Amino acid sequence: MATYEIEEWVKPVNTFVLLGRPGSGKSRTGNTITGCDKAFEFGFHAKRTPKKCESKQTEIFEAEVCVIDTPGVSLFEKQDFEDIQSVLPEEGPSKIIFLLCVTIGRLTHDELSLINQYFIIFGDDFADNTIIIFTHLDEWESDMKDCNVENPKFDSYLHTLPEQTKTIFRRFHNRYLPVNNKQKKSEVMQWTLKLMTISNSMQGFNMFSNFPTVSYSSYLRDIALSYSTYLREMAFRCLRNIQGKVFGND
């Protein structure tokens, strides 16, 4: 009798894990993927109680899909990691793809720090298994039209980003998708097809392989180093400003 690897006869569940800061459009993006406006609560509709990870399963183009919406955080901790593990599909293998939601605009220090924390938790493989989702595309297009820019191209926005931000995005192999979570259903289907096409070309994490383990002491050390570097830079800038005012070197 022939033997087969389990992936050969059990079709893996495509599992999208939404990550990002509060207000980054994770829940709306989850609704766009599932095709249901009420799959995940968002904005003022969201409950005021502390939010936990939520998962919804659906079928997209005859593929079984699980979407996991995570709480918006400024600091990604060990508990957040374990919460994601707790809601992963139990039936069969799961191909896990992270969707890092970023609001179109300038990335703040807090956002860059959060991305660094994801790398600390998930390891270098995080970049290989992540698609950057640029949210609030409709607002950006509206702003461009207000500036008399007709038919704005999203690539033009990417060219305006600081070099530091471009370097970070290159770590993700420039794998991204802008999304308008208020688009028409016909446009949603086209966008979802693009998402599925990109994810199908990625290996993803598998539930039957070892999910990344967290060295929490190492995690805290790296976070402390990240913030201490930031504080040193801020202190240096303040000192220069004071010296400039005292010695008249403005």
N, C-alpha and C positions, 0 to 999 in steps of 0.2 A: 504494500500500500504506500502510495506516495505521501511524503510529508511536506507541509507548506508552512511558511511563516504566517503568523496570525494576520499580518497586514494584507496577505494575498487573498484571504477569503472573508475578512471582516472589513467592511468599508469604514474608514475612520470618520468620526464626527468632526466637522470643522468647528472649532471652538474659538470664538473671537472674544478676547479679554480687553475691555475698554479701560484705558488708563488716562490720568491727567488731573490737573488742578480743578478746584471748584469753579463752575461756570465755563468750563472748556468745551461744553457741548457733548459730553459723553452719552448722557441719557437720550438726548434727541437723536444722536447718531445710532444708538441701539435701536430706537424706534424705526429709523429709516431702514436699517438692515432687516429687521423682522417684518417690516411692512405693516406695523400696527402702531398707531399714534399713542396708544395707552399701555404699551408693553412695560415701559419704565416711566415713573413720574419724574417731572423735571420742573425747574424754576419754582414759581410760587405754588405750583400744584404739589410739590414734594412735601412729604410729612416732615414735621419739625423734629421728630425723634431721630437719634443718631442713625445714619443710614448704614446698612450692611450690603454686602455683595448680593446681587440678585441675578438669577439666570432664567433665560427663556429659550425654549427650543422651537425650531420651525424648520421648514423645508424650502430651500432655494434652488431652483433649477434642478430638482430631483436629488439634491444633496441635503443630507441632514445637517443642520447647523444649530449650534448652541451659542448664544450671546450672553456674556457675563458683564454686567454693569457694576463698576466698583465705585465706592465713595470718592468724591473729590478730596484730595489731600494735598497738603503742603510738605508733609514729611511722610515718606513711605517707610513703615516700620514692619517688624517681624510679624505682628498680628495681622497686618494687611495682607502679607504674603500667605499666611495660613488660612485667612478667610477665602482667598481665591481658590486655594486647594480644596476647601470644604464644599464648594459648589460646582466643581468639575463634574462632567457627566460620568455616571457610574457604569453605564452599559458600553462595553467595547472600548477600543482605543480612541484617543482623542488627539487630533492635530491642533495644537494650540498656537494661535497667532495673536500677538499683542497689537492693539490699535491705540497708538499714542495720540490723543486728541490735543491739538494745539490751536488756540484762537489765532486767526490771521492778524498779524501785527508784529511789534517788536517783542522778542522774547526777553522777559525780565530775569533778574538774577535768581529769583525764587524758582522760576520755571526751569532754568538751566541747572540749578541745584537739584531739583526733583528728578530730572533726567539722569543726572549723575547717580542719584540714589537708586534708580532702577538698575543701572549697570552694576552697582555694588551688590544688589540683592540677586539679580538674575544672571550676572556674569556677562562675559563678552558675547555670548550667544544671543543676548537680548537684541542686539542690532540686526542679527541675521533672521530674527523671527518677529520683526516689528514693521508695521506700516504706519507712517505718520499720516494722521488725518487732520487736514487743515479745515477747521470749522468756521462758521459765520461767513461763508463765501458770499451769500446774498448781501450782507452789510458792506463787504469790501467792494462788490460790484456797484452798489448804490453810491458809495463814497466816490468811486472813480468817475461815475457819470456826473456827480455833482461838481467834479473837477474838470468837466467837459472832455473826459476820455471816453470815446465811443468804442464799444466792443473790447473792453480791457482783457488782456491775456494774463493768466495767472503766473506764467513764467516770468513776466516783467516784474511781478512782486518779488519773486525769489531773487532776482538780480539785484534788488535794492537792499537785501539783508546784509548786516555786518559780516565781515569775513569769519569772525568767531562762530557766528550762528551757522554759516555755510559749512564750516568745518564739522560742526556737530551733525548736521544733516547728512554730510558725506559718510559719516560712520554708519548711517542707516542705508547706505548704498543709493542715496537719493530716491528711496522708495516712498512715494507719497501719493495721496489723493485729496484734492480739495472737495468739500461737500457743502451743498446747500440743503439743509434739513427741512426747508419749506418748499422744495421743488414739487412739480407735478408727478403723479404716479408713473407716467410713462418715462419721465426722466429718472425717477428713482430706480426703475428696472435697469436702465442703462448703467447707472452708477453702481448698482449692486453687482451687475455682470462684470464690471471692471474690477471691483473688489475681489470677487470670486476668482477671476482670472489671475490676479496677482498672487492671491493666497495659494492657489493651486501650484504655482511655480516655486513655492517655499516649502522647506522641509518641515518646519514647525516642531514643537515639543510633542512628545508622545507619552501617554499615561503609562505605557508598559516599559518605558525607559526611566531612568532616575531623573526626577524633577530636581532642579537646582536646590542644593541645601544651603542654609544660611549660617554663616559664622557670625553670630550677633556681636561678639566682642570686636571682631574685625570691622563689622558694619559701623558700629558706634565710633570706632577709631577713625575710620575714613570720613565719616560725617563731621567729626570734630575737627579734623585737619582741613576739610573743605571750608568750614565756617571760620576757623582761625585765620586762614589765608585771606578770606573776605574781610575780616575785622582788621587785619594788619593793613590791607590796602586802604580801607576807610580811614584808619588812624593816620596813615601817611598823607592822605589827601587833606585831612583836617589840619595837620601840622604845616603843610605847605601853604594852606590858606592863611593860617595865623601868621606865619613868617612873612608872607606877602603883605599883610596889613600892617605888621609892626615895622618892617623895613622898607615899606613903600615899593614893593616889587610886583604890584598888580599888573 
